[in-house]
Each structure stands twice: as structure tokens, then as C-alpha cells.
Amino acid sequence: MEFIDELKRIKQHMLSCWMVLGDFNMICRARDKSNNNINLRLMGKFRAAIDELELIDFPLFGRKFTWSNERENTTLTRINRVMVTSDWEALFPHFQLSPASTNVSDHCPLVLRRMDVSHCRAFRFENHWLRCPEFAEIVQGAWSKEVKSRDPIRVLHTKLSRTAKALKAWNKQKMRWTAFMSALASDVIFGLDLAEEERALTEAERGLRAQLKAKLLGFAAVDRARWRQKSRMTEIREGDASTRFFHQRASGRRRKNYIPHLSGADGPVFEHEGKAKILFDRFKNLIGAPFTRTARLNWVLLGLPRRDLSHLEGAFSEQELLAAIQETHGEKAPGPDGYTGAFFKHCWETIKTDMLAAVNSVHSLRGRCWHIINTANVVLLPKKEGAHDASDFRPISLMHSIPRARC
């Protein structure tokens, strides 16, 4: 109890960004111990101290416990931990806590290392763009450019690519302008605040300060919307949580999805290129190569009941395609092109002709650029906690996002 009281007094001597770590010899949850011999009073006091200090228990990936008595009736506990403030986590979002071998100790060393995160340059549509007045003009300008191809699939692919390029360039310029205007507005507001201490502000000055603060609130709302989309917390509305909350959730997703190492032929592999090669070889061997069929099923001899499916052979109508698009999730991108469902819904009048032509081209098997559609993002889901072998992951494919209008 004296140690807990001493721990509580640390906060007043610290800045907002700090960390406390080590062997606390206490647990804060019942699952941190392998048996039921738990001091509930001490555990509650420790957890209350963590809450009072406003600390975050940094997640440990790869092990449940950090100490063992190494006896016949083994007792396992997690008494070694790293706890940080929310400001620390926001300042260092690319770090992950992983275990190491106990070696000559009965405690598991905790290694805090920077994740080897590869920055993806792929296009990702941001839904807050839809609120900008110039968005429709940019999309219309990029989409209306002539495409020198008669293949509807190629035409749609080219127009989506051109639109993505135009939106990325526009967003980059807009972000620079936003940063400049935010800094300028803050300086002007600070100057007006200082002037107010010496004299009364004029009506024009008070109006200017209110206008600048409203502009900064608008910038903050856009930033919150961006981080909400990155956090994938679509069940929470933008105004129901702060930007910091969405930022922490996005950082947590990054740590959870990161694979620190994989078991290779010569031991653990930590480099991104080496891990990518292990996974590629693994799933390439599983998928195999195409082969020629030597036999076919005679459906007539099977005597199965017949059904009239002629309605499935007709071309797709505009209403069918629109209904399929309306059913897609507005805040998720189902394919590698990075466009969310909100883009297709909002820009329907602009894109509907090319979308309908591409979908009917696929349906009638008249397309020539099948390699454009036959692409996917492969997401690896761990089958168990602490997965470190290529066989411990289950691949999930996210196919190209041309909506399916008919089963």
C-alpha cells in the first residue's frame, strides 16, 4: 500500500508525456494470474491508482504472462508491465511491446521497439471531401476527360485512376493551406488576446476573433473526421468522441495488425522484405497453379430439377446497379482502389454511365482487361494469440469494388 501511495505522488512531478515501467509485483486484472489465489483488495487498489494517474497499460503482444515460479505447480502472472500517458502514446504511435526469452531469469524481458511500418502510397478516399464545395467540380473535371479505349472496363479503371490522382493533388494542396491558415489564425487570435489586456477591443476586432475561432473549429472537425475514418469506428458518430480518442484507436489498430516477426528457415525474420517473402511463398504454394480438366459433369444424367433462370441472363439495369450501390457501406472501401461506398452514392449521376457499361461488360464476358478487375488486397488474420509462423495466419481477400447487382 505504501508503494501505491508513492506511485500516486509521481504524477505531480511529471510532464504530460511520461512512462512508468518495471516489475510491480501486482496484477490489475484477474486474468493476469493463472490461478484463483488473488488478493482482490490489493488488485483493486492498484487498478484505482492506474486510473488516478491516467495511465494506459501498454498492450503486450505474444505472451499472456511475464513471470513464472518455475515449479511443478506452476504459477504464472503478469506483474511486469509498461504504462504510459495518452500524450506519450500520441507522440510515439509506431512502437510495439513484445516479449523476449527469459534466459537466466524467471521474469520475461519486455522489448519496446519501433515497428518497421511501410508507408502505403495507395489512394484512400476520405469521406469529409464530400462536404467541400469544390469536390464535385474536381470529380467532374477528371471524369469527363476522354479515354482512348473502347473497353468499358479499361475506361472505368482509367477514370477512377484519374479521379484519384486529381483528388490526391487537391487534398495535398488543401492540407498545406489548412496548416498555414491554422497557424496564421492562432497568431492573430493570440495578438488580439494580448491587446484585450491593454484596451477594449473594437467591434470589428471581436468579430474577426470570433470568425477565426469558428474557422479553427471547422479545421478541428475535419481532423476529427479524418481520424475517425482511420480508426474504423464507424459505429460512433463524429461528435460523440474527440480527435484524441480516434487517434488512439487508430494507433491501437496499427499495433494490433503489425506482425513483429515471422519464423523463417534460419530463425525469426524481422525485416519487412523477409516477412513478405515468407508469406508470399507460403500462400503461393497453397494456391498452386491452374490445370486442365480431364472430365466434366453430365448434368442431364444427374436428374436435377430445372429452374427458369433466364432473368439472370439479361443485362443489368440502371435501377439494379443503383440498388446495389445503395446497399454498400458508405465508410468502407471494399477493394484495392480505395473508394468508399459514399463516393459511388454521392457521384452517381457522374459515374453511372461508365459503371453500368463496365458491369454489363463483365456480365456478358466481353471485356479484355480482366487483369484490372482480378486484383485483391489480402489481409492476414491470426488464428491464435502470439502468432509468429506463416501457417498461423488465415488469408482474407478483399476483391475489386465493382458492386454486385445480382446474385
Secondary structure, 3 states (H helix, E strand, C coil): CHHHHHHHCCHHHCCCCCEEEEECCCCCCHHHECCCCCCHHHHHHHHHHHHHHCCEECCECCCCCCEECCCCCCCEECCEEEEECHHHHHHCCCEEEEECCCCCCCECCEEEEECCCCCCCCCCCCHHHHHCCCHHHHHHHHHCCCCCCCCHHHHHHHHHHHHHHHHHHHHHHHHHHHHHHHHHHHHHHHHHHHHHHHCCCCHHHHHHHHHHHHHHHHHHHHHHHHHHHHHCCCCCCHHHCCHHHHHHHHHHHHHHHCCCCEEECCEEECCHHHHHHHHHHHHHHHHCCCCCCCCCCCHHHHCCCCCCCHHHCCCCCHHHHHHHHHCCCCCCCCCCCCCCHHHHHHCHHHHHHHHHHHHHHHHCCCCCCHHHHCCEEEEEEECCCCCCCHHHEEEEEEECCCCCCCC
